[in-house]
Amino acid sequence: MADTLLDIRNLRIEATVYPPGEPPRTATIVDDVSLTLEKGRVLGLIGESGAGKSTIGLSPMGYGRGGVRITGGEVILNGRNILQQSKNGIRKLRGREVCYVAQSAAAAFNPAQRLMDQVVESSLKHGVANRAEAEKRAIALFKKLSLPNPENIGRRYPHQVSGGQLQRVMTVMALCPEPDLIIFDEPTTALDVTTQIDVLAAIKDAIRDTGVAALYITHDLAVVTQVADDIMVLRHGKMVEKGTTFEIIKQPKQPYTQALVSVHHIEHEEKQPTPKPILSVKKVTAAYGNGIIKVLKDVTVDIHPSQTLAVVGESGSGKSTLARAITGLLPPQQGEIIFEGRKLSSRLADRSKDDLRQLQMIYQMADVAMNPRHTVGTIIGRPLTFYFGLRGAERDKRVKELLEEIEMGAGFIHRYPAELSGGQKQRVCIARALAAKPKLIICDEVTSALDPLVANGILKLLLNLQKMEQVAYLFITHDLATVKSIADSIAVMYRGELVRYGSKSQVLTPPFDDYTDLLLSSVPEMEIGWLETAIAGRKMASAGN
Amino acid sequence: MSVSAAPLVKARRRIPIGAAIGLFFTGLFLSTAIFAPLIAPHPLGEIVGDVWMPMSAKFPLGTDNLGRDLLSRMIYGTRTTIFIAAVATALSFTLGSILGFTAAVVGGWFDMTMSRCVDLLMSIPTLIFALVVLSVLPSNLVTLILLMGTLDSTRVYRLSRAVAADINAMDFVEAAKLRGEGRAWIIFREILPNALSPLVSELGLRFIFAVLFLSALSFLGLGVQPPQADWGGMVKDNKDGIVFGISAALMPAAVIGALAISVNLVADWILNRTTDLKGGRGNG
């Protein structure tokens, strides 16, 4: 083929891994993966964490992250095998023919340099343009990516623009030297859902208008559906399936792809509110910094026994602060928390041990929510000893029962958190919360850090446990798809205020207020062409601009 | 899912060469300190020859400024120096880390008071502070150890407070607080195990600083008092000989250096072995 830009053949990448307590060994990260990319096309690489998608994505730059070795195959870019290039040859290629857009723009920019200096750097280094030309080109690209104030934004420092803008500036940085290929490595994953849609649209326009080819790496099938022409599904370093976007979304052949496509389909029957809520938050106002920065304003919600209240909002909406106010970590300025008909002390230190037991919490990052020096047995066993005085064999027996309940098995009792996968860690955290036999569990973004299929397993487990243990959940999330699958009632929060609250069917039925509409319309769907429709039909601009 | 009960920290089969050397010499110093009276060829204070005799079969390292056997005095000096430095380090670590952890966990006025007191102590140069105190108080072993331990504990306090403040902000500590755990559990079961790695490496470093500090004090005549032997004091006794080409003062100085290096090699190795908080391999 004359216009083949990138041709990866039988790529094999290995690394030395250091499992805890075992001798180092060699692991295969990418195994026999081949792909071709033509000029002006976008190939989506999709897979869960550890699928090798970033590692493959970096190979056209001749780069392997720490300890990673390319041990087999060929990577042919513009007719040259870049694995045989000298260091100098690769240096000429990086930033000239291939550019890279990283996941976290905030961490990828040098905070001490102005944006423009960083954007034009590679064009100047490679002698593609002189400074005046490069800046002119950058400003044109700022306009194209609809950044506000394109003439002057380059004079700002990275901390002076928002996360969504920074991600777009990084795309400009990649486009500026007019490369043949851009690698997008999860460019929208760290953004709020309402910001993600704008960045996605900007990236898509820029790719189309400049005719650059792109590798788009993500774990989110709905996102990749919007930008890619073709999709390759990866798992454990091997290719599962490859096809056009339409083929993958509409006619997936492999079971794994089918599971990915249908991931959000959990059936959940909405329960009716009971007359006696288990926990009521009444007109709560809370603030940080001696009451100056108000993050919760006059919030009132009820949680009913063995039901789920989902609190939805983007970052900064005050949803986690609500959890902190309920648990007593941040005593509210005004308002009260009523638990089973009586008022809870606002300060954690004033609550009785039994009140503490009734209210448990599960965190977003399971690996920092468990002490890395404690075994699973200690982690789950401690609440048993602490609240119920169980010790020795009796305690071990109960820990094993709980391990069975979370579908892991008694064999895990002596393991350390570092020896568990992400999903298993979150399950252990669930077991720790359950061990206290609580009436209410606060789940703070518990599935956000997990791969879609794993997250799905956790949601199913939570629903099962709710049936078995009659526990209520306060489920904090930014992900509306999750909300639809598990909530009985929904509270939508925006900048510290409750903008919409009611049963699931009420909240999700039109007419919507502007913010709920924005939130609902921003959740990517696995439909080709969804992005354009969504952008066209929006009522308000997202806060990230 | 395969289940294996692998412990988190399993002793590595292979000890790196640096650590092996460090272990050998640290062991040598320690056993010398313990068995000093058995090993030393001559008693501590006995004059056995002429002043500053050269090395010979009878006196392997020669004799000192009074004609005492240098090797025997070095062996006894090892005992004194290591004993005082070890006890002072133990004191400074107990004091510094408990107060530092408590300050980080309790916060508020306690943290403020403790930290400002520590700042006050640290703002006075350690050696000068020690000289003033020792010239007023009776110069005996207990004073010396208490003084060294207290002065050194300010550094340990700073380190452990910083480390604990970091760990204190992590979700698993918050989970323990939400559970209603007391301060003792949070300090000793949640924070301490995770703070051990930086503390252990600091332990090696502080022990060596204690040796150097003691040697400096003795060199100035305020540390270990004669007839007891210690390395710093021996450098002082024999320093005049250097002008005449007598190496007696250099021997204890070299031993101080050797101990410093070997203890640090061991501390580094321990640090690497225990730094697998997240299943990593530390930095070694």
Chai-1 contact restraints between the chains, C-beta under 6 A:
chainA,res_idxA,chainB,res_idxB,connection_type,confidence,min_distance_angstrom,max_distance_angstrom,comment,restraint_id
A,Y18,B,R281,contact,1.0,0.0,6.0,A-B,restraint_1
A,P20,B,L8,contact,1.0,0.0,6.0,A-B,restraint_2
A,P20,B,D276,contact,1.0,0.0,6.0,A-B,restraint_3
A,P20,B,G279,contact,1.0,0.0,6.0,A-B,restraint_4
A,G21,B,A6,contact,1.0,0.0,6.0,A-B,restraint_5
A,G21,B,P7,contact,1.0,0.0,6.0,A-B,restraint_6
A,G21,B,K10,contact,1.0,0.0,6.0,A-B,restraint_7
A,T327,B,L178,contact,1.0,0.0,6.0,A-B,restraint_8
A,K353,B,G180,contact,1.0,0.0,6.0,A-B,restraint_9
A,L356,B,G180,contact,1.0,0.0,6.0,A-B,restraint_10
A,M361,B,L178,contact,1.0,0.0,6.0,A-B,restraint_11
A,Y363,B,D171,contact,1.0,0.0,6.0,A-B,restraint_12
A,V368,B,M170,contact,1.0,0.0,6.0,A-B,restraint_13
A,V368,B,D171,contact,1.0,0.0,6.0,A-B,restraint_14
A,A369,B,D171,contact,1.0,0.0,6.0,A-B,restraint_15
A,A369,B,F172,contact,1.0,0.0,6.0,A-B,restraint_16
A,A369,B,A175,contact,1.0,0.0,6.0,A-B,restraint_17
A,M370,B,F172,contact,1.0,0.0,6.0,A-B,restraint_18
A,N371,B,F172,contact,1.0,0.0,6.0,A-B,restraint_19
A,N371,B,E190,contact,1.0,0.0,6.0,A-B,restraint_20
A,P372,B,L277,contact,1.0,0.0,6.0,A-B,restraint_21
A,R373,B,P193,contact,1.0,0.0,6.0,A-B,restraint_22
A,R373,B,N194,contact,1.0,0.0,6.0,A-B,restraint_23
A,G411,B,V3,contact,1.0,0.0,6.0,A-B,restraint_24
A,H414,B,A5,contact,1.0,0.0,6.0,A-B,restraint_25
A,Y416,B,L8,contact,1.0,0.0,6.0,A-B,restraint_26
A,A418,B,K278,contact,1.0,0.0,6.0,A-B,restraint_27
A,A418,B,G279,contact,1.0,0.0,6.0,A-B,restraint_28
